Amino acid sequence: MSVLNVALIGSDELARKLGKKGDSRDIDSYVHKETRDDEIRVISMLRPLKFPDSIRPLLSVLDVARAGILEISELGASTGEAMVALGCAGISRGKAIISPKEGSWIDPDQVRVMLDQAGLSEWGIVDGGVDEHALRGYLFQVQDEMESTGDQSSSPLILPVDQHFNVKGVGLVAIGYVQSGSIRKHDDVVILPADDIGVVRSLQVMDDDVEKAIEGDRVGVALRNLREQSLHRGCMICIPDQGGLISQGVSVFEMTPAPFQKKTLAVGEVVHASSDLQFCVGRVSSVEGSSVTIEWGSPLWVRTDGGSKILIVQLDATPMRIIGSVN
């Protein structure tokens, strides 16, 4: 089963045109499945709720997504912030859907300029109505192109836990998105930061039992030989001795300022880092040019291969909360 996660920032009406509505918490999920050459292909559209009032659901979606859809009803601050967030998160493929409010008009040329400035120069613009078949076809094309770049399953496993619970007859189950690598039935896994070892009893993706889950899959992992106290939202499931993550109590970053952002950070200010479904609070202890030192309230897990994509956010910054990004 091949899954493409798509950040969809727009209306429920648009989302329902593209997929069947599923889970809903702080993020709505819409799924479209097709079968080609006996293989099930899935587009999973993730729509953050409460944005722009709350930015955290959007950041969680961007940690997972590999493509994007942005519905534009007006060219305001929230549209600009969404574009910047998508660009800083590296969502280089997507479509901007122009859908003005009744009686108003949006200039496609102005949208093009804003997309380019936000780092979304490869994005296309859809004006004059949505053809859901063509839009899904585009997303499947993106999926094909990403799969052709090679198998990423040899990378270290990074699986942040979103929720966990006990299931009668199954036992302890952790749910999350595979951010890197792969996980197989019967694998030994280590839970960080508890450093406890468990064994994968079974795996489920899209309600189907599978032998293996790969990058992009939202997977339910049934675990045995593990204390429930080891699991909590934000903990990480990894493979012992793969060395995919290290813990940082203090980080020194070379930060790229976000487009359109006029604010600069100062010593003593409180910020958050969004990375691999973490949302860590910290305080700036040093600023020297583009180099920023941040002391974290709880450790930030970063990838040992340097592949962490980290967004630095300040929740009370106006009109845009994305301060910059760290590659």
N, C-alpha and C positions, 0 to 999 in steps of 0.2 A: 504494500500500500504506500502510495506516494502522496505526501501532504505539503501544500504550500500555505503558510500562514500569511494573511493579508491584513494590514491595519486599515480599517474602514472608519474614517472620521466623517460622519454624515448622518442622515436620517434613518430611522427604522424602515421607512417606506422604501428607500433605495436598497437597504440591506436585504429586505424580504424579496426584492426582485431577483437578487443574485443567489440566495441560498435559503435553506430551511432553518428556522430559528431553533436553537438548542438551549444550552446552558445560559443562565443569566445571574450574575452577581454584581460586581462592579464593572464587569465586562460582558456584553452580549456576544454570543457565538452564533454564526450562521454558516451552514455547511452545504456545499454542493458536491455531489459525487458523480463520476462518470466511469465507465469501464472501457478500456481500450486495450486490445490485444490481450484479453483476459487479465489485465491488471486494473485494479481500482485506483483511480486518481481522485484526489480530494483537494478542494479549495476551502480553507477554513478562514472565514472573515471574522475579525475580532473588532468589535465596536466599543470603544471606551465610553462608559456612562459618566455623567456629571461634568464632562469637559465642556466649557472651559472653567467652570467653578472649581473643579479639582483636577490637578494635572497628573496625579499619581497613576490613575487607571490608564491614561494615555502612555505614560512612560513604560508601564508594564507591557502594554501591547507592542510598543516599539522594540522592547528587548527581544520579542519573539518573532515579529514580522520580518518578512523578506521582500515584500512589495506593499504598495499602498494605494488607497483610493481616498481622495479628498473631495467632498461635495462642498461647493462654494455657493452660499446663498447671499453673501455680501462680503465686501472687502474691508473687514474691520480688524481690530487688534487680535481677536481670537483666531482668525484665518491666518494672519501673519505668524502667530505663535505656533500654530499647527504646522505650517510650512517649515519653519525653522527647526522644530522638533524632529520632523521627518528627515530633513537634510542632515542635521547633526547626528542622527541615529544611523545614517548611511543607507536609508531606504531609497536607493537610486532609481528604482523602477516603479512606475505607477501612472495613474491617470487623475487629472483634476477635472471634476464634473461641474460645469457651470450650470447652476440651478437657481436663478435669481428669484427673490420674492415677487409676488404678483404686483405688477405695475412698475417694477424696477428693471434696470439693465446693468449688466456687468461687461466691461470691455475685455475681450479675450487677450488683446495685446498687453493690457496692464497685468493680467494674470500671468502671462508669459514672462514679463519682466520680473515679477515677484518670485516666481518659481526659480528662475535663473539665479537671482540674487540669494535665494535660500539654499542653493546647492542642489536643486532638482532640475537641472538642465535637460536630463534625459526623459523627464515626464512628458506625457502627452496631455492634450486638452480636449475634452469632449464638450461641444456646445450644440444646443438645439435638440436635446432629448437623449435619453439613455437607451441604447440597444443592449439589453442584458446578455444576449447570446454573443455579441461581438466582444463585450467586456470580459465575459468568462473565457472566451477564446484567447483574448490577450493574456489573461492570467495563466492559462494553461501553457501558453507559449513561453512566458517567463519561467514557469516551472520546468519546462523542458530544457531551457537554456541553462538554468542553474544546475540541473542534474548532469548536464553534459560536461560541467567543469570538473567532475571527478567525485569519487567517493570520499566523504569526510568522516566516515565511521571509524577510521583508524586514529582519529584524534582522541585525547583523553575524555572520559565521560564527565560531563558537567550537567547535573540534573537538579535544579533548585526545587524544593518542595513548596507547593502552594497550599495544600491541605492534607490532612491525614485523618484516619478513623479506623475503627475495628468493624469488620464485616463478619457476620455469623457464618461459620463454615469455611471462611477464607483466612481470617486473622487480620493482622495489621496491614493497612494499605496506605501508601503515599502516592500523591498525585502531583504531577508537574510536567513542564515542557523540557524535553531533551535539548539543551542549548549547544552541546558539542558531543561528538563521539556516539557511542551506541551502548545499549544495555541488553543483556540476553538472560533468558530463563536459566536459573541455577548459578548465575554469577555471584561471587562474593562481592559485597559492596561495603564501603565505609561511609558513615554518616558524620559530616562535619558541621559544627565544631565538636560534637560529643566524642568523636573518634571511636565510635562503636561499630562493630562488624556485624553484618547480617547476610542472609542469603536470599536471592530472588526466588520466590516460590512460583510466581506466574506474572504475566504481563497482559494488559489490555490496552488497545488503541482503538478509539471510535467504537467502543463496546464489543470489539472482537478480540478473542484470545490470540496472541501472537507469540512467536519464539524470540523476536528481537524488535526493539524500538530504536529508531535512529533520530538524528538531528531534525527538529521540527515537530516531532510527534508529541502530542499530549497523552501521557501514558499513566496508567494506574499500575503501581508496582506492589504486588503482595510480597511481604517480607516475613521471614521466620528467623528465630534465634536473635531477636532484637528487642530491646526495651522500648516501650512506647515513649518514655521520657526523652529518648534520643531525638525524636522528631518534633519539629515545630516549623511554622511558616518561615521561610527564608533559609532553613538549613540546606545543606548540599549533599546529594548522593553522588559518590565517586567510586572508582575502582581502586582498591588498594595498590599502592606503589606505582600508579600511573603518573602521579605528580602533576595533575592538571591545574591545581589552585594553590595559592599561598595566601596567608592571612596578613593584613596590614593594619596595625593600630595607628600608624602615621603614614601618610602618602605624600610624596613629592611629585607633582604633575607638571608637565609642559602642556598648558591648556590653550586650545584654539578658541578665541572668542566667537560666540554665536553671531551670525549675520543680524544686522539691525540692532544689536545690543550695544547701548551706549554706556551702561554701568560697568564699572570695574570693581573687583573685590578689594576689600580692605581687611587688615588684621583685626581679628576679634569677631568678624561676621560669621553667622551661622549659615551653613549650606547643606544640601543633600546631594548624594551621589546615587544615580540610578544605573545599575549594571547587572546583567544576568538575573533579573527579577529581584534584586536587592534594592532597598531604599534606605541608605545609611545617612544618619545625621552626623555632622562634624563641625568643627570651628577652625577658621583660617588662622594659622599661627605665623605665616610668613608669606610675603609677596615680593618677588624680585623679577620684574619684567613679566614674561609669560610663565615663569615658574611659581607655582602655588603650593604651599605646604599646608596640609589639613590634618588635624588630629580628630580621630573618629570616636564617637560615643560607644560604638561596638565595632569589632573588626570588619573591615571590608575585604571580601575575597576577590582576588584578581587572578587572571590566567597567567600561568608561568611562561606561556609562549608569547606573551605580549599582545595577545589578541583581544583583550577586554575592550569593549566599547563602553565608555563611561560618560554620562551626561551630568554636568554640574548644574544644580538648580537652586534658586533662592525663592522660597515660597511667597515672600512678601514683596518681591521685586515687581515693579510696574513699568511699562505695560506688558513686559515679557519676562517670564520666569526662567527661561533657559539662559544660563550665563555663558556656557561654553561646553566643549567636548574634549575628551582625552582619548587618543588612540592607543 
